[in-house]
Amino acid sequence: MPAVLVGIIVVLAIALVTMSFGRPVVEAHVPTPPNPSEAGEKLVGPVDYTVDATSTGAWQFFDFSRGSVVMNPGPGDWDLAFRRFHIIANGGPGFSGEGGIIRLEETDFDAVSELPDAPYVETTVRRDSVNAAIERWYAYGWTSHLLTPHPAVYAVRTADGRYAKLQLLGYYCPGAQPGCLTFRYAYQGAGGRSVGTPAEAGLVADGEPVARDPSSASGER
């Protein structure tokens, strides 16, 4: 075997070994068991939730007003749908809801207290329905072949015209299986676009109200 060919094989082998050592640790998330429960007219969050979107053929539907994935919802009874790395909102031609999404310039979830009054991007129906505002929520690692969420915050208008803020946290299930889409959200069930921090607005975290700190209040919302 020519020495040049041997050298190429050795270099490639070293490169493969180096890439395997450099493979990042995958943060795994276990799907949240569905448990729909009416949130009521209050500000809820921040809540971390994992959708089991591992199926390549079936959409999983999430309803902010019930804080859960919902099975076989009516046309207007869901806000976001997930299928592997695809995310869509219930709004646009062919959809029954008023939903839409905006990618915000702010990347700090807690810093977003008021969502914009602007045109929200609706979902486009095609072979793979997409919402352009959140279609590229991830960065793809060419050597690791992993999807990593961008540090972005999204404003979501729900199917019934209420609002939530959302940030993607992860994509992998235990065993590095893709499709466990994990996100953090705060949902304004009382109407309006105020989705402030717990200290500002008395949010509900994990089902328990967080006491408002009067010293941090800056006025009525």
C-alpha positions as CSV (number, residue, x, y, z in Angstrom):
1,M,0.0,0.0,0.0
2,P,1.5,3.4,-1.0
3,A,2.8,5.4,1.9
4,V,0.6,8.4,0.9
5,L,-2.6,6.3,1.2
6,V,-1.5,5.0,4.5
7,G,-0.9,8.5,5.8
8,I,-4.4,9.6,4.6
9,I,-6.0,6.7,6.4
10,V,-4.1,7.4,9.6
11,V,-5.2,11.1,9.5
12,L,-8.8,10.2,8.9
13,A,-8.7,7.7,11.8
14,I,-7.2,10.4,14.1
15,A,-9.9,12.9,13.0
16,L,-12.7,10.4,13.8
17,V,-11.3,9.6,17.2
18,T,-10.9,13.3,18.0
19,M,-14.5,14.1,17.0
20,S,-15.8,11.2,19.1
21,F,-14.0,12.5,22.2
22,G,-15.3,16.0,21.4
23,R,-18.9,15.0,21.2
24,P,-20.9,17.1,23.6
25,V,-22.9,15.7,26.5
26,V,-26.6,15.5,25.6
27,E,-29.0,16.9,28.1
28,A,-31.9,14.5,28.3
29,H,-35.5,15.2,29.3
30,V,-38.3,12.9,30.2
31,P,-41.7,13.7,28.7
32,T,-44.2,15.4,31.0
33,P,-47.3,13.2,31.6
34,P,-50.4,14.9,30.1
35,N,-52.6,16.3,32.8
36,P,-54.9,19.0,31.3
37,S,-56.2,21.4,34.0
38,E,-57.8,24.8,33.5
39,A,-55.3,27.5,34.3
40,G,-58.0,30.2,34.7
41,E,-57.6,33.9,34.3
42,K,-54.2,34.4,35.8
43,L,-50.6,34.6,34.9
44,V,-49.0,31.1,35.0
45,G,-45.3,30.2,34.9
46,P,-42.5,29.9,34.4
47,V,-43.2,26.3,33.7
48,D,-40.8,23.8,32.1
49,Y,-42.6,21.2,29.9
50,T,-41.4,18.3,27.7
51,V,-43.5,17.1,24.8
52,D,-43.0,13.6,23.5
53,A,-42.7,14.5,19.8
54,T,-40.7,11.3,18.9
55,S,-43.3,10.2,16.4
56,T,-42.4,11.1,12.8
57,G,-46.0,10.9,11.7
58,A,-48.3,12.2,14.5
59,W,-48.5,15.8,15.7
60,Q,-48.7,16.4,19.5
61,F,-50.9,19.2,20.5
62,F,-50.3,21.6,23.4
63,D,-52.9,23.9,25.0
64,F,-51.5,26.8,27.2
65,S,-54.9,27.3,28.9
66,R,-54.7,23.7,30.3
67,G,-50.9,23.6,30.6
68,S,-50.7,20.2,28.9
69,V,-50.5,18.1,25.8
70,V,-54.1,17.3,24.8
71,M,-55.3,14.2,22.9
72,N,-57.6,14.5,19.9
73,P,-58.4,18.2,20.5
74,G,-61.1,20.1,18.6
75,P,-60.0,22.5,15.8
76,G,-59.6,25.5,18.2
77,D,-58.6,23.6,21.4
78,W,-54.8,23.7,20.9
79,D,-52.2,26.4,20.6
80,L,-49.0,24.7,19.4
81,A,-48.3,21.4,17.8
82,F,-45.0,19.5,17.8
83,R,-43.7,16.7,15.6
84,R,-40.0,15.9,16.0
85,F,-38.2,19.2,15.4
86,H,-41.3,20.9,13.7
87,I,-43.3,23.4,15.7
88,I,-46.5,25.2,14.4
89,A,-49.1,27.5,15.8
90,N,-52.9,27.2,15.5
91,G,-53.4,30.1,13.1
92,G,-53.3,30.9,9.4
93,P,-55.2,29.7,6.3
94,G,-56.6,26.2,7.0
95,F,-56.4,26.6,10.8
96,S,-59.3,27.4,13.2
97,G,-57.3,29.5,15.7
98,E,-55.9,33.0,15.9
99,G,-52.4,31.7,16.8
100,G,-49.1,33.1,15.7
101,I,-45.4,33.4,16.8
102,I,-42.8,36.2,16.8
103,R,-39.1,35.6,17.5
104,L,-38.0,38.4,19.9
105,E,-34.7,40.2,20.0
106,E,-34.4,39.6,23.7
107,T,-32.7,36.3,24.6
108,D,-33.2,36.5,28.4
109,F,-36.5,34.7,29.3
110,D,-37.0,36.6,32.6
111,A,-36.3,39.9,31.0
112,V,-39.4,39.7,28.7
113,S,-42.3,41.2,30.6
114,E,-44.5,42.6,27.8
115,L,-45.1,41.0,24.4
116,P,-45.3,43.1,21.3
117,D,-48.5,44.3,19.7
118,A,-47.4,43.5,16.1
119,P,-48.3,41.0,13.3
120,Y,-47.7,37.5,14.6
121,V,-46.4,35.0,12.0
122,E,-49.1,32.4,11.1
123,T,-48.5,28.8,10.1
124,T,-48.1,27.9,6.4
125,V,-49.6,24.7,5.2
126,R,-47.5,22.6,2.9
127,R,-46.1,19.0,2.8
128,D,-44.5,19.8,6.2
129,S,-46.5,22.7,7.7
130,V,-44.2,25.3,9.1
131,N,-44.2,28.5,11.1
132,A,-41.4,30.7,9.7
133,A,-40.9,32.5,13.0
134,I,-39.8,29.4,14.9
135,E,-38.9,27.0,12.0
136,R,-35.1,27.4,12.7
137,W,-35.2,27.3,16.5
138,Y,-32.1,25.2,16.6
139,A,-28.4,25.1,15.5
140,Y,-27.3,21.9,13.8
141,G,-23.9,20.4,14.8
142,W,-22.2,19.1,11.7
143,T,-19.8,16.9,13.6
144,S,-22.1,15.9,16.5
145,H,-25.3,15.8,14.4
146,L,-27.1,17.2,17.4
147,L,-29.8,20.0,17.4
148,T,-29.1,22.7,20.0
149,P,-31.7,25.4,20.8
150,H,-30.8,29.0,19.9
151,P,-30.9,31.3,23.0
152,A,-34.1,32.9,21.7
153,V,-37.4,33.9,23.3
154,Y,-40.6,33.7,21.3
155,A,-43.9,35.5,21.8
156,V,-46.9,33.3,21.1
157,R,-50.5,34.3,20.4
158,T,-52.7,31.4,21.4
159,A,-55.6,30.0,19.4
160,D,-58.1,32.2,21.4
161,G,-56.1,35.4,21.2
162,R,-54.3,35.2,24.6
163,Y,-50.5,35.4,24.9
164,A,-47.5,33.4,26.2
165,K,-43.7,33.7,26.1
166,L,-41.7,30.6,25.3
167,Q,-38.1,29.4,25.1
168,L,-36.8,26.1,23.8
169,L,-34.5,24.3,26.2
170,G,-33.8,20.9,24.7
171,Y,-34.6,18.2,22.1
172,Y,-33.4,14.9,23.4
173,C,-35.0,12.0,25.5
174,P,-32.9,9.6,27.7
175,G,-30.5,7.7,25.6
176,A,-30.0,10.6,23.2
177,Q,-33.2,9.8,21.4
178,P,-34.5,12.8,19.4
179,G,-38.0,14.2,19.9
180,C,-38.4,15.2,23.5
181,L,-39.0,18.9,22.8
182,T,-38.5,20.8,26.1
183,F,-39.5,24.4,26.6
184,R,-40.1,27.0,29.3
185,Y,-43.2,29.2,29.2
186,A,-45.3,31.8,31.0
187,Y,-48.9,32.2,29.9
188,Q,-51.2,35.1,30.5
189,G,-54.7,33.7,31.0
190,A,-56.2,37.0,32.1
191,G,-55.8,38.5,28.7
192,G,-53.3,41.2,27.7
193,R,-49.7,40.9,26.8
194,S,-48.0,41.2,30.2
195,V,-45.9,38.1,31.0
196,G,-43.6,39.6,33.7
197,T,-41.2,37.8,36.0
198,P,-42.5,36.2,39.3
199,A,-41.3,39.0,41.4
200,E,-43.1,41.5,39.2
201,A,-46.4,39.8,38.6
202,G,-47.1,37.0,41.2
203,L,-46.8,34.2,38.7
204,V,-47.8,30.6,39.5
205,A,-44.9,28.2,39.5
206,D,-45.5,24.4,39.5
207,G,-49.1,25.0,40.5
208,E,-48.3,27.2,43.5
209,P,-48.7,31.0,43.6
210,V,-45.6,33.0,44.0
211,A,-46.0,35.9,46.4
212,R,-45.6,39.3,44.9
213,D,-42.8,41.4,46.4
214,P,-44.3,44.9,46.9
215,S,-40.8,46.5,46.9
216,S,-40.2,45.3,43.4
217,A,-43.5,46.6,41.9
218,S,-43.2,49.4,39.5
219,G,-46.9,50.2,39.1
220,E,-50.1,48.6,37.9
221,R,-50.1,46.3,34.9
